Amino acid sequence: MTLHSKIQDAADKSLKPSYFNLPPLDVSVAFPQATPASTFPPSASDYYQSDDLLSPEEQAIRKKVRECMEKEVAPVMAEYWEKAEFPFQLIPKIAALRIAGGTIKGYGCPGLTLTGSAIAIAEVARVDASFSTFILVHSSLAMLTIALCGSEKQKQKYLPSLAQLKTIACWALTEPDYGSDASSLKTIATKVEGGWILEGQKRWIGNSTFADVLVIFARNTTTNQINGFLVKKDSPGLTATKIPNKIGLRIVQNGDIILKKVFVPDEDRIPGVNSFQDTSKVLAISRVMVAWQPIGVSMGVYDMCLRYLKERKQFGAPLAAFQINQQKLALMLGNVQAMTLVGWRLCKLYETGKMTPGHASLGKSWITLKARETVALGRELLGGNGILADFLVAKAFCDLEPIYTFEGTYDINSLVTGREITGFASFKAPMSQRSRL
């Protein structure tokens, strides 16, 4: 530091008040009239008693996940969201719930019903959407790819430790140039003696910066088809760096993956992925699971708003006593009932073998749309505190935006359903033609 800068720094300090660098007040001291989300509100959103639709086993899953999230995650989520860091110390707590692996049977996985697995994701998302995304990427994408498309040897090698969260996985499909148009990806896999050489780049890959196993999709240079590969962390030529400056799902560690001549042995090529269509069997299930994230987020926002409006007083009465606030609460509550019933029906269609890609896409797109409306109403209800992560709603408002986008944007999912009901695919823009005018 130069003499001039030292003098300038001293002058700047002399101009500021003595309390300028004091730490902020604890929110419970700064705003004692309402309870922050670190003490999570009781569940109050099951107005139509949809819990009755669940089996006793599924109800038990809901109860244990809810208790864990409220006790272990709620007290620290705002802090880690603000820092955009992942609380690794909580992984053993999540592992103890035995929800990783979801519907997978055997190999140390829980073998839950799809409904049970979806309920678990919703309960995680009710408290924190980032944690639900962490589990979805690890379980409903990476683990499920191994379970549905991997060899028996790969299942035995990888799934048991992944189910216990002793190792973590990510799922790398999206690239800088190809998001919605993922089937056009240009990461390549070239066959060499004893294995494959991977070259390319991936983006927005959740868990990638700390994953032990990376499920990578690349184009086979011989067949021009999409293949899948299991890449181990620290493989020579592999790097994964964190994407900064996100406004949503800040706890999730999304990364840019660079593959520079990364060698993958033959035993780690996923034999059941031989074209882009083979990813569809995984995405069909994961899209259902993703549809339950905004359900959970909306449940948490409603619970938070209901408690807040009862505690917060203005004009001599609780905010809950005012008509316009009650109208907004009722609209939010109605949305949660509708979203829950659509999500439940989607699970049942899958479990009976009746679900189509259009069903899954309509569920994901419509539910996220209604969740957006629900969370926006919640932000209004909390006034100034609606922009503080301490009271959940602002954080949920931001977290919902990436959920609205990933696993197929609202528009792309609408077009998947549109293709199914009309018979016409409309994903690519028509070739431009010279106007006849």
Helices and strands as residue ranges (DSSP letters): H 3-15, H 27-30, G 50-53, H 56-68, I 69-73, H 77-83, G 88-90, H 91-95, E 105-106, E 109-110, H 114-127, H 129-135, I 136-143, H 144-149, H 152-163, E 169-172, G 182-184, E 188-192, E 195-206, E 213-220, E 226-232, E 238-242, E 254-265, G 266-268, E 269-270, G 276-279, H 280-311, E 313-314, E 317-318, G 319-321, H 323-351, H 357-381, G 383-387, G 389-391, H 393-405, H 410-422
